[in-house]
Amino acid sequence: MKPHETPTMPLKSRLSLVAVEYGNVDRDGSALVVTDITGSRAQLPVGATAVLLLEPGTTISHEAVKLCAESRTLILWIGEAGVRIYSAAQEGAAHTYRLLRQARLALDPKARLAVAREMYRVRFREEAPARRSIAQLRGMEGARVRARYRELSKQFGVEWGGRNYDRSEWGSQDPINRAVSAANSCLYGLCHAAILIAGYSAAIGFVHTGYPLAFVHDLADVWKMEIAAEVAFRCTAESTTKLDMRVRHVMRDEFRRVGLLESIIPTIESLLDAGEPAGHAPEELGGARAEATMPEDFPWQSGESNRARADSAAAIEAPDPRELVATGHAPAPPSRLQDIQAAESNYPSPPTSPTPPSSIERPLGPDVDPLGLWEGFSEKGGTVQ
């Protein structure tokens, strides 16, 4: 990480989300400060938060948005209680490899179907029936979801008349539909943040397609009935007072309890592996490699994986430093050596140097050789023979 860059906390160590409504968000040093309509101020742990939800009545300054970008905290502009996502700030830490892989699998009909079947298996803990199209799988999922809503209605004693609400008249909706929407918005926000941080596209889905949040809904469906729907029914059964806020608080606790922050990105990779003929991701796509080049580019990965990657890099055999000094450049890979030699043969010959070819000027003074490149050479009058 460069000295001027803001250090980032791994995704698995962060709070899942923080929601702000009817307030002003500004920057104060390395923290966000929220001022509500009464003038009360409170600090937000922006670097320790995965998603910042901005509800109606909230304004945010340019400096606050900049700090969120530096901390890799996703900002979502949402409707009341998260009924819809109006806009999302691009996280910006994406590498092209994962995006290329996702697009390649989505464009291959067989691979797309394999990923959709794996999503069905993970969601319902059983294999999808053979010879079913994605449209048929989508219909089967809908039937099972409706049945699950009826089960939760009986379990918690909450009347359920189906998923029915009007976004333009949010306050007139029944409590259980408002609770389900609030719980879903929390899950969508966290999945959206993980998708962008990992370098995937929120719009390239496999079961859902054709709109900006298709992959967000694909991924959220894996946990929707297990976490979001159950929380919504449980909170509604307890009380309808401040229902939206209570649902968000319980969802945060559930995310931490089930370890969703730690498992969500590995789950994405596992789902996509099902579409690969070899069962795992290829080493390279379109010139982009799967390996991380800098630990700070992948903040969700643990320190152990970063150290392992560094050890692997250190194990690569480096060229002899004497050869680098003598030639002025590192030796080219064997597959490109002949092309480079042919290109260099067309260059004009360099002027003859008065220094003998066998002598190379060596800089003198303290700390001129921290890497030991000149070790083994003899020194005579500022030259190395």
PECORKA-V416884 format. One line per field, one symbol per residue. phi: phi as a letter, one per 40 degrees, with the letter a starting at -180 (. if undefined). psi: psi as a letter, one per 30 degrees, with the letter a starting at -180 (. if undefined). Layout:
# PECORKA-V416884
phi=???
psi=???
This chain:
# PECORKA-V416884
phi=.cdccccbcddcccccabbbbfabbbbbgbbcbbbcccgcbacbcccbbcbbcbcdgbbacccccccccccfbcbbcbcdggcabcabcccgbcbcdcccccccccccdccccccccccccccbfaccdcfbcccccccccccccccccccccccbgbcbbhcaabccbcccccdcccccccccccccccccccccccgcbccccbccagacbccccdccccbcccbcccccccccccabcfcccccccccdccdcccgcccbccdcdccccdcccdcgacccaafgbbccccbdccbcccccccccccccccccccccccccccccgacccddcbcccccccccccccccccccddcbbcbcbhcfcbccgcccgccbafgbbc
psi=klefkkkkkkefglkelkkkkhlkklkjcglkkkkafffkkkkkiefgkekjkjlkgklkleeeeeeeeefhkkkkjlakggfljelkkkefgkkfeeeeeeeeeffjeeeeeeeeeeeeeeeghlkkklhkleeeeeeeeeeeeeeeeeeeeeefhkkjgljjljffiefflleeeeeeeeeeeeeeeeeeeeeeefglkffjleeklglfgefeeeeefegefedeeeeeeeeeeelgkheeeeeeeeeeeeeeefheeffeeeeeeeeffffkefglklfkkhfklfkkfkeffiffkleeeeeeeeeeeffkkllkfeeeeeffllklkeffeeeeeeefffkkkllkkfkkffkkkkkllkhfifghfgkflkkjhglk.
